[in-house]
């Protein structure tokens, strides 16, 4: 407890800190420790660490891998609804370029949904502001800066977590380059929920869906989402077709461990 308090105090004193990595602490992180960590991370909000003369980008890289993060903690702490226009210290979502929550299986769909719903308004506001700035200048080809790397490996995302992730992928369509969703109990219906968001990821270079349960149907749906063309889904006995955009930037796709057959 003393060590955790000291670490939290040290975080709060680092006004120029841009990256935080905590991993393999699941057996030791209590709820009290998570609260201390959350408070310390909020202190890194760019609202408190930015000046007109020396702007600070805020927290850019955050890795909380295997730290025992649960759905309850995610909802109580990180999933709080904040006003994006607030001048008080809030969790610094808006400048993150890399976020890893891997190996927190107790997070589950409820925890993932709470986190994503809290972060999405900040990411959306950032994208809109940058787009407006581009429109006001002659150069509108500069890529938007935003979350580039999202690692949700082994958080038990499932069908409902995939449903919560889909609109966030649309928000991150101009920035996300790496999406890691391995070991998440995803089936064909989960891929269908993700497909609308995946089709809009124009800068996606790496996608990992390994060790899920996609099967042939899920793989076929994924191909339609990433390669363009139309896909057919059946809802209440009715076939529905949708047109998908193509993802030309993809360089690495991992579908190992999904029991995909010859079809």
URWOVEN-V936506 format. One record per residue. N is the residue number from 0. SS is DSSP state (alpha for helix, beta for strand, coil for the rest). NEAR is the number of other ideal C-beta (glycine too) atoms within 12 Angstrom. Layout:
n=N ss=SS near=NEAR
n=N ss=SS near=NEAR
This chain:
n=0 ss=coil near=15
n=1 ss=alpha near=11
n=2 ss=alpha near=14
n=3 ss=alpha near=25
n=4 ss=alpha near=18
n=5 ss=alpha near=15
n=6 ss=alpha near=24
n=7 ss=alpha near=28
n=8 ss=alpha near=17
n=9 ss=alpha near=19
n=10 ss=alpha near=29
n=11 ss=alpha near=25
n=12 ss=alpha near=15
n=13 ss=coil near=22
n=14 ss=coil near=21
n=15 ss=coil near=20
n=16 ss=coil near=28
n=17 ss=coil near=22
n=18 ss=beta near=24
n=19 ss=beta near=32
n=20 ss=beta near=23
n=21 ss=beta near=34
n=22 ss=beta near=22
n=23 ss=coil near=17
n=24 ss=coil near=24
n=25 ss=coil near=24
n=26 ss=coil near=10
n=27 ss=coil near=18
n=28 ss=coil near=30
n=29 ss=coil near=18
n=30 ss=alpha near=20
n=31 ss=alpha near=18
n=32 ss=alpha near=30
n=33 ss=alpha near=31
n=34 ss=alpha near=21
n=35 ss=alpha near=28
n=36 ss=alpha near=35
n=37 ss=alpha near=37
n=38 ss=alpha near=25
n=39 ss=alpha near=32
n=40 ss=alpha near=35
n=41 ss=alpha near=30
n=42 ss=coil near=30
n=43 ss=coil near=40
n=44 ss=coil near=33
n=45 ss=coil near=31
n=46 ss=coil near=29
n=47 ss=coil near=24
n=48 ss=coil near=25
n=49 ss=coil near=20
n=50 ss=coil near=12
n=51 ss=coil near=6
n=52 ss=coil near=6
n=53 ss=coil near=11
n=54 ss=coil near=13
n=55 ss=coil near=23
n=56 ss=coil near=23
n=57 ss=coil near=35
n=58 ss=coil near=40
n=59 ss=coil near=28
n=60 ss=beta near=25
n=61 ss=beta near=40
n=62 ss=beta near=30
n=63 ss=beta near=41
n=64 ss=beta near=30
n=65 ss=coil near=27
n=66 ss=coil near=37
n=67 ss=coil near=30
n=68 ss=coil near=44
n=69 ss=coil near=31
n=70 ss=alpha near=30
n=71 ss=alpha near=19
n=72 ss=alpha near=32
n=73 ss=alpha near=37
n=74 ss=alpha near=25
n=75 ss=alpha near=20
n=76 ss=alpha near=31
n=77 ss=alpha near=41
n=78 ss=coil near=29
n=79 ss=coil near=22
n=80 ss=coil near=17
n=81 ss=coil near=27
n=82 ss=coil near=14
n=83 ss=coil near=24
n=84 ss=coil near=13
n=85 ss=coil near=19
n=86 ss=coil near=13
n=87 ss=coil near=14
n=88 ss=coil near=22
n=89 ss=coil near=32
n=90 ss=coil near=38
n=91 ss=coil near=40
n=92 ss=coil near=40
n=93 ss=coil near=37
n=94 ss=coil near=37
n=95 ss=coil near=40
n=96 ss=coil near=32
n=97 ss=beta near=30
n=98 ss=beta near=45
n=99 ss=beta near=33
n=100 ss=coil near=46
n=101 ss=coil near=36
n=102 ss=coil near=29
n=103 ss=coil near=39
n=104 ss=coil near=29
n=105 ss=coil near=24
n=106 ss=coil near=40
n=107 ss=alpha near=31
n=108 ss=alpha near=32
n=109 ss=alpha near=27
n=110 ss=alpha near=36
n=111 ss=alpha near=45
n=112 ss=alpha near=32
n=113 ss=alpha near=31
n=114 ss=alpha near=43
n=115 ss=alpha near=42
n=116 ss=alpha near=30
n=117 ss=alpha near=31
n=118 ss=alpha near=40
n=119 ss=alpha near=33
n=120 ss=alpha near=26
n=121 ss=alpha near=39
n=122 ss=alpha near=39
n=123 ss=alpha near=28
n=124 ss=alpha near=23
n=125 ss=alpha near=32
n=126 ss=alpha near=28
n=127 ss=alpha near=20
n=128 ss=alpha near=21
n=129 ss=alpha near=24
n=130 ss=alpha near=23
n=131 ss=alpha near=14
n=132 ss=alpha near=17
n=133 ss=alpha near=19
n=134 ss=alpha near=14
n=135 ss=coil near=11
n=136 ss=coil near=12
n=137 ss=coil near=9
n=138 ss=coil near=10
n=139 ss=coil near=15
n=140 ss=coil near=9
n=141 ss=coil near=15
n=142 ss=coil near=21
n=143 ss=coil near=30
n=144 ss=coil near=26
n=145 ss=coil near=37
n=146 ss=coil near=41
n=147 ss=coil near=29
n=148 ss=beta near=30
n=149 ss=beta near=41
n=150 ss=beta near=36
n=151 ss=coil near=49
n=152 ss=coil near=34
n=153 ss=coil near=33
n=154 ss=coil near=44
n=155 ss=coil near=33
n=156 ss=coil near=45
n=157 ss=alpha near=34
n=158 ss=alpha near=28
n=159 ss=alpha near=26
n=160 ss=alpha near=37
n=161 ss=alpha near=41
n=162 ss=alpha near=28
n=163 ss=alpha near=34
n=164 ss=alpha near=41
n=165 ss=alpha near=32
n=166 ss=alpha near=24
n=167 ss=alpha near=40
n=168 ss=alpha near=37
n=169 ss=alpha near=26
n=170 ss=alpha near=32
n=171 ss=coil near=40
n=172 ss=coil near=32
n=173 ss=coil near=31
n=174 ss=coil near=38
n=175 ss=coil near=42
n=176 ss=coil near=30
n=177 ss=beta near=31
n=178 ss=beta near=42
n=179 ss=beta near=35
n=180 ss=coil near=44
n=181 ss=coil near=31
n=182 ss=coil near=28
n=183 ss=coil near=42
n=184 ss=coil near=27
n=185 ss=coil near=43
n=186 ss=coil near=28
n=187 ss=alpha near=31
n=188 ss=alpha near=25
n=189 ss=alpha near=36
n=190 ss=alpha near=44
n=191 ss=alpha near=34
n=192 ss=alpha near=31
n=193 ss=alpha near=44
n=194 ss=alpha near=42
n=195 ss=alpha near=28
n=196 ss=alpha near=37
n=197 ss=alpha near=41
n=198 ss=coil near=34
n=199 ss=coil near=29
n=200 ss=coil near=40
n=201 ss=coil near=25
n=202 ss=coil near=28
n=203 ss=coil near=37
n=204 ss=coil near=23
n=205 ss=beta near=26
n=206 ss=beta near=36
n=207 ss=beta near=31
n=208 ss=coil near=43
n=209 ss=coil near=25
n=210 ss=coil near=21
n=211 ss=coil near=40
n=212 ss=coil near=27
n=213 ss=coil near=38
n=214 ss=alpha near=24
n=215 ss=alpha near=20
n=216 ss=alpha near=26
n=217 ss=alpha near=34
n=218 ss=alpha near=30
n=219 ss=alpha near=26
n=220 ss=alpha near=36
n=221 ss=alpha near=37
n=222 ss=alpha near=30
n=223 ss=alpha near=31
n=224 ss=alpha near=40
n=225 ss=alpha near=36
n=226 ss=alpha near=22
n=227 ss=beta near=20
n=228 ss=beta near=20
n=229 ss=beta near=21
n=230 ss=beta near=30
n=231 ss=beta near=19
n=232 ss=beta near=26
n=233 ss=beta near=15
n=234 ss=beta near=12
n=235 ss=coil near=7
n=236 ss=coil near=7
n=237 ss=beta near=9
n=238 ss=beta near=12
n=239 ss=beta near=14
n=240 ss=beta near=14
n=241 ss=beta near=20
n=242 ss=beta near=16
n=243 ss=beta near=28
n=244 ss=beta near=26
n=245 ss=beta near=21
n=246 ss=coil near=33
n=247 ss=coil near=15
n=248 ss=coil near=24
n=249 ss=coil near=28
n=250 ss=coil near=15
n=251 ss=beta near=19
n=252 ss=beta near=29
n=253 ss=beta near=24
n=254 ss=coil near=28
n=255 ss=coil near=17
n=256 ss=coil near=18
n=257 ss=coil near=31
n=258 ss=coil near=20
n=259 ss=coil near=23
n=260 ss=coil near=12
n=261 ss=coil near=6
n=262 ss=coil near=11
